[in-house]
Amino acid sequence: MLEWPIVAPAPVVSDHTAVFRDLCENPCQFWHFQHYRTGLSVLPNQSLAHIARCILDSADQTNLARGLSEASWREAAVNRRRIRFLLQQTTSHRQRRGDALVAIDETLCEHVGSLFD
């Protein structure tokens, strides 16, 4: 399968990650965050090692891993911002609480165990 190198964050990633910029300690951390999100969005193999190999601008394949694992992240703040952003983006599409419905279809999930044999 042909895969294109990641030369820059995907435009949709740039648009949607801008709200997290102030939660990153420095521009490099934000750059790694955007490139990681791009890899998760466009690559079929979404392992960190594979995403790092596909980033064309990376001087060293371990930069992405270090940028994500060694940098300090305020997980709770990132999660709060993520939820707030999702709620803002979906306001016009959501139903009132009493009218809302979540449909769960597990037909494509792998079933294991004695109940499924």
C-alpha positions in Angstrom: 0.0 0.0 0.0 1.4 3.4 -1.0 1.6 5.9 1.8 2.5 9.5 1.4 4.9 11.2 3.8 3.5 13.6 6.3 5.0 17.0 5.3 2.7 19.2 7.4 -0.3 18.8 9.7 -3.5 18.1 7.7 -5.5 21.3 7.4 -8.4 19.8 9.4 -5.9 18.9 12.1 -4.5 22.4 12.2 -8.0 23.9 12.4 -9.1 21.7 15.2 -5.9 21.6 17.3 -5.5 25.3 17.5 -7.6 25.3 20.6 -5.0 23.2 22.4 -2.0 25.5 21.5 -1.8 27.2 24.9 -1.8 23.9 26.7 1.5 23.0 25.1 4.7 24.1 26.8 6.4 25.2 23.6 6.0 25.2 19.8 7.9 21.9 19.4 5.4 20.1 21.7 2.5 21.5 19.7 4.2 20.5 16.4 4.5 16.9 17.6 0.9 16.9 18.8 -0.3 18.1 15.4 1.8 15.6 13.5 0.7 12.8 15.7 -3.0 13.7 15.2 -2.4 13.9 11.4 -0.9 10.4 11.5 -3.8 9.1 13.4 -6.2 10.6 10.8 -4.5 9.6 7.5 -2.4 6.5 8.1 -3.8 3.0 8.2 -1.0 1.9 10.5 -1.4 4.2 13.5 1.5 3.0 15.7 3.7 5.8 17.0 6.8 4.2 15.3 5.0 4.2 11.9 3.7 7.7 12.2 7.3 8.9 13.2 8.7 7.2 10.1 6.2 8.9 7.8 7.0 12.4 9.1 9.2 13.9 6.5 10.4 16.9 8.5 11.6 14.9 11.5 15.4 15.0 12.1 15.2 11.9 14.1 12.6 9.2 14.4 12.6 9.3 18.2 11.6 13.0 18.3 7.9 12.3 18.1 8.0 9.7 20.8 10.1 12.0 23.1 7.8 15.0 22.3 4.8 13.1 23.4 6.1 11.0 26.2 8.7 13.2 27.9 7.0 16.5 27.7 4.8 17.4 30.6 1.1 17.2 29.7 -1.7 18.5 31.8 -4.0 15.6 30.9 -7.0 16.9 32.9 -6.8 20.3 31.2 -6.4 18.7 27.7 -9.4 16.5 28.3 -11.6 19.4 29.6 -10.6 21.5 26.6 -11.4 18.5 24.3 -14.9 18.0 25.8 -15.6 21.8 25.7 -14.5 21.9 22.0 -16.6 18.9 21.0 -19.7 20.4 22.8 -19.2 23.7 21.0 -18.7 22.1 17.6 -21.9 20.0 18.0 -24.3 22.4 19.6 -26.4 22.9 16.5 -26.6 19.2 15.9 -27.5 17.9 19.3 -31.0 17.2 20.5 -32.4 18.2 23.9 -31.4 15.8 26.6 -34.8 14.1 26.7 -34.9 13.7 22.9 -31.3 12.4 22.5 -30.5 8.8 21.6 -27.2 6.9 21.3 -27.4 3.8 19.1 -24.8 1.1 19.8 -24.3 -1.6 17.2 -21.8 -4.3 18.2 -22.3 -6.6 15.2 -18.7 -5.9 14.0 -17.2 -6.4 17.4 -15.3 -9.7 18.0 -17.1 -11.8 20.5 -15.2 -14.3 22.6 -16.1 -16.5 25.5 -18.4 -19.4 26.3 -21.6 -17.4 25.7 -20.6 -16.8 22.1 -19.5 -20.3 21.1 
